[in-house]
Amino acid sequence: MDSVRTAMYLGVCIVFSVVCQGQMSLDNRLSTQEDQFVTRDLAEAFQDLLEGEEGNRILLEKKASVIPRCDVGERCAMKHGPRIGRLCDCMRGTACNTFFLRCY
């Protein structure tokens, strides 16, 4: 009984998906002229971005809060009297050894 019901539901779903395939509302379709306008606008915006106008440039500055990554064995800290200053952040799975001041 359950297998018949499952087969019936599956058949209805398949028939429904085949009948409705490719049908789209007329309101959602763009005419070819509108499509060309959209494509042209996107192309102009992309060209302006690539030209690199002075107002659109992204400044790449080093932020004080960003600590660079260092590999295993590299010096990751520096000792200033009783204080230890960090030079870089050790990779995942390693830690800065405070005696050797290196990533291990």
C-alpha positions as CSV (number, residue, x, y, z in Angstrom):
1,M,0.0,0.0,0.0
2,D,2.8,2.4,0.9
3,S,4.8,1.6,-2.2
4,V,1.7,2.3,-4.4
5,R,1.2,5.6,-2.7
6,T,4.9,6.5,-3.0
7,A,4.8,5.6,-6.7
8,M,1.7,7.7,-7.2
9,Y,3.3,10.8,-5.5
10,L,6.5,10.3,-7.5
11,G,4.6,10.0,-10.8
12,V,2.5,13.1,-10.1
13,C,5.7,15.1,-9.2
14,I,7.5,13.9,-12.4
15,V,4.5,14.8,-14.6
16,F,4.2,18.2,-12.9
17,S,7.9,19.0,-13.3
18,V,7.8,17.9,-17.0
19,V,4.6,20.0,-17.8
20,C,5.9,23.1,-16.0
21,Q,9.4,23.0,-17.3
22,G,10.5,26.1,-19.2
23,Q,7.4,28.1,-18.4
24,M,8.2,31.6,-17.0
25,S,6.1,34.6,-16.3
26,L,6.0,37.2,-19.0
27,D,6.6,40.0,-16.5
28,N,10.0,38.5,-15.5
29,R,11.4,38.4,-19.1
30,L,13.5,41.2,-20.4
31,S,13.2,42.4,-23.9
32,T,16.3,42.3,-26.1
33,Q,16.5,46.1,-26.0
34,E,16.4,46.2,-22.2
35,D,18.9,43.4,-22.0
36,Q,21.3,45.4,-24.3
37,F,20.9,48.4,-22.0
38,V,21.7,46.4,-18.9
39,T,24.7,44.8,-20.6
40,R,26.0,48.2,-21.8
41,D,25.6,49.8,-18.4
42,L,27.5,46.9,-16.8
43,A,30.2,47.1,-19.4
44,E,30.6,50.9,-18.8
45,A,30.8,50.5,-15.0
46,F,33.4,47.7,-15.4
47,Q,35.4,49.9,-17.7
48,D,35.4,52.8,-15.2
49,L,36.5,50.4,-12.5
50,L,39.4,49.1,-14.6
51,E,40.5,52.6,-15.7
52,G,41.3,53.3,-12.0
53,E,40.0,56.8,-11.6
54,E,41.5,58.7,-8.6
55,G,38.2,58.7,-6.7
56,N,37.6,55.0,-7.1
57,R,41.0,53.7,-6.1
58,I,41.1,51.5,-3.0
59,L,44.0,52.4,-0.8
60,L,46.0,49.5,0.5
61,E,47.5,50.5,3.8
62,K,48.9,48.4,6.5
63,K,46.6,48.4,9.4
64,A,48.1,48.4,12.9
65,S,45.7,45.8,14.2
66,V,46.7,43.2,11.6
67,I,49.5,40.9,12.6
68,P,51.3,39.0,9.8
69,R,51.6,35.2,9.9
70,C,54.9,33.4,10.4
71,D,56.0,29.9,9.7
72,V,57.2,27.2,12.1
73,G,60.7,28.0,13.3
74,E,60.5,31.8,12.5
75,R,61.0,34.4,15.2
76,C,57.6,35.4,16.5
77,A,58.3,37.6,19.5
78,M,60.9,40.0,20.9
79,K,61.8,40.5,24.5
80,H,61.9,44.1,25.9
81,G,63.0,43.7,29.5
82,P,60.2,41.9,31.3
83,R,57.8,42.4,28.4
84,I,57.5,40.2,25.3
85,G,56.4,41.9,22.0
86,R,54.8,39.9,19.3
87,L,56.3,40.2,15.8
88,C,53.9,37.9,14.0
89,D,51.1,35.3,14.6
90,C,52.1,31.6,14.4
91,M,50.3,29.4,11.9
92,R,47.4,27.2,12.9
93,G,48.5,24.3,15.1
94,T,51.6,26.1,16.3
95,A,52.3,28.5,19.2
96,C,54.9,31.1,20.0
97,N,57.3,29.6,22.5
98,T,58.1,32.3,25.1
99,F,61.5,30.9,26.0
100,F,62.9,30.5,22.4
101,L,60.6,33.3,21.0
102,R,60.0,31.1,17.9
103,C,56.9,29.3,16.5
104,Y,56.8,25.6,17.5
